[in-house]
Amino acid sequence: MPITVTRIGIPESEQAGEGVITRPVAIYPEVYRIPELGGEWRPVQPFRLEPRQMAGVEMQITVTDCDLHGKWNGVPITFEIYGIERHVLAPTNVQIDMVGPQPGCV
Protein backbone atom coordinates (compact mmCIF):
# COMPACT_ATOMS: atom_id res chain seq x y z
CA MET A 1 0.00 0.00 0.00
CA PRO A 2 1.23 3.52 -0.68
CA ILE A 3 2.10 5.77 2.26
CA THR A 4 2.27 9.53 2.66
CA VAL A 5 5.40 10.72 4.47
CA THR A 6 4.30 13.71 6.55
CA ARG A 7 7.44 14.47 8.60
CA ILE A 8 11.13 13.63 8.49
CA GLY A 9 13.15 13.89 11.68
CA ILE A 10 12.16 15.35 15.03
CA PRO A 11 11.34 19.04 15.59
CA GLU A 12 14.48 20.91 16.68
CA SER A 13 12.71 22.08 19.86
CA GLU A 14 12.52 18.42 20.98
CA GLN A 15 16.23 17.69 20.36
CA ALA A 16 17.74 19.73 23.21
CA GLY A 17 20.35 17.86 25.23
CA GLU A 18 20.89 15.08 22.67
CA GLY A 19 24.37 16.27 21.56
CA VAL A 20 23.34 16.78 17.93
CA ILE A 21 20.62 18.63 16.10
CA THR A 22 19.38 17.08 12.86
CA ARG A 23 17.35 18.93 10.25
CA PRO A 24 16.02 17.69 6.91
CA VAL A 25 17.21 19.96 4.09
CA ALA A 26 15.83 18.41 0.89
CA ILE A 27 14.06 15.31 -0.43
CA TYR A 28 14.39 13.31 -3.65
CA PRO A 29 11.06 11.46 -3.67
CA GLU A 30 11.84 9.33 -6.72
CA VAL A 31 15.46 8.18 -6.38
CA TYR A 32 15.23 5.90 -9.41
CA ARG A 33 14.11 8.72 -11.70
CA ILE A 34 16.97 10.51 -13.45
CA PRO A 35 16.97 14.33 -13.50
CA GLU A 36 16.50 14.53 -17.27
CA LEU A 37 13.21 12.63 -16.88
CA GLY A 38 11.76 14.62 -13.98
CA GLY A 39 13.64 13.43 -10.89
CA GLU A 40 14.97 16.22 -8.69
CA TRP A 41 15.82 17.35 -5.15
CA ARG A 42 12.94 19.35 -3.67
CA PRO A 43 12.25 21.34 -0.50
CA VAL A 44 11.07 19.19 2.39
CA GLN A 45 7.33 18.65 2.15
CA PRO A 46 4.89 15.73 2.51
CA PHE A 47 5.19 13.18 -0.30
CA ARG A 48 3.72 9.85 -1.34
CA LEU A 49 5.69 6.61 -1.57
CA GLU A 50 4.38 3.70 -3.57
CA PRO A 51 5.18 0.12 -2.49
CA ARG A 52 8.93 -0.61 -2.89
CA GLN A 53 9.63 3.03 -3.80
CA MET A 54 12.57 4.71 -2.05
CA ALA A 55 13.25 8.38 -1.39
CA GLY A 56 16.45 10.32 -0.76
CA VAL A 57 16.70 12.70 2.19
CA GLU A 58 19.45 15.27 2.67
CA MET A 59 20.02 15.99 6.37
CA GLN A 60 22.10 18.61 8.14
CA ILE A 61 23.66 17.53 11.44
CA THR A 62 24.98 20.07 13.92
CA VAL A 63 27.12 18.84 16.82
CA THR A 64 26.15 20.65 20.04
CA ASP A 65 28.17 18.63 22.57
CA CYS A 66 31.97 18.40 22.40
CA ASP A 67 31.89 15.10 24.31
CA LEU A 68 29.45 13.42 21.97
CA HIS A 69 30.15 9.73 21.41
CA GLY A 70 27.93 7.47 19.38
CA LYS A 71 26.45 6.85 15.98
CA TRP A 72 23.83 8.58 13.87
CA ASN A 73 22.34 5.91 11.66
CA GLY A 74 18.58 6.39 11.54
CA VAL A 75 16.02 9.04 10.63
CA PRO A 76 12.66 9.21 12.39
CA ILE A 77 9.89 9.21 9.79
CA THR A 78 6.21 9.98 10.36
CA PHE A 79 3.79 8.69 7.74
CA GLU A 80 0.13 7.99 7.19
CA ILE A 81 -1.47 4.84 5.83
CA TYR A 82 -5.24 4.42 5.70
CA GLY A 83 -5.47 7.73 7.56
CA ILE A 84 -3.57 6.34 10.55
CA GLU A 85 -0.35 8.09 11.63
CA ARG A 86 2.69 5.85 12.22
CA HIS A 87 6.29 6.48 13.33
CA VAL A 88 9.38 4.47 12.32
CA LEU A 89 13.15 4.83 12.49
CA ALA A 90 14.38 4.50 8.91
CA PRO A 91 18.02 3.32 8.55
CA THR A 92 20.36 5.70 6.75
CA ASN A 93 22.61 4.91 3.84
CA VAL A 94 23.97 8.38 3.12
CA GLN A 95 27.06 10.53 3.43
CA ILE A 96 26.87 12.52 6.67
CA ASP A 97 28.40 16.01 6.75
CA MET A 98 28.93 17.38 10.27
CA VAL A 99 28.52 21.08 11.00
CA GLY A 100 30.73 21.81 13.97
CA PRO A 101 32.23 21.62 16.41
CA GLN A 102 30.69 24.62 18.08
CA PRO A 103 32.93 27.55 19.11
CA GLY A 104 34.80 26.70 22.29
CA CYS A 105 35.00 22.95 21.68
CA VAL A 106 38.45 21.48 22.16
ABEGO torsion letter per residue (X at the ends): XBBBBABBEBBAAAABGAGBBBBBABBBABAABBAAAGBBBBBBBBBBBBBGBBBBBBBBBBBABAABBEBBABBBBBBBBGGBBBBBBBBBBBBBBBBOBBBGBX
